[in-house]
């Protein structure tokens, strides 16, 4: 299944299983934690600037690992590239545990439906083949997730 930008934005507005402001640090070396509104909707973990309605990006919770990092923190890494790790800082160990359990439930639901265990859409970029092979090889612009136009179509 392919997702386009409008579908992802519409999905980001749906009721969330969980939502909270968390510290979030991306996979780049030297990145610092920034406050983000993090919202779990179905099998996507959307993240927003706290004062904006449009998501900065989303993590697709397939083929990923969720792990406790330090007290009050967890990470999500991708099977295809375990060095691509997103860190989340919670307000308490209890909140961290709640998030990890919710993420595990979301992953279990997807596994039941698809038989597959995280490609990613993040910071306005996406991995092609997200819906096809689940391999994270190259990044393409967020807007390229839109369904390709066929010649002669409008």
Buried (B, 14 or more C-beta within 10 A) or exposed (E): EEBBBEBBBEBBEEEBBBBBEBBBBBBEEEEEBBEBBBBBBBBBBBBBEEEEEEBBBBBBBBBBBBEEEEEBBBBBBBBBBEEBBBBBBBEEEEBBBBBBEBBEEBBEBBEEEEEEBBBBBBBEBBBBBBEEEBBBEEBEEBEEBBEEEEEEEE
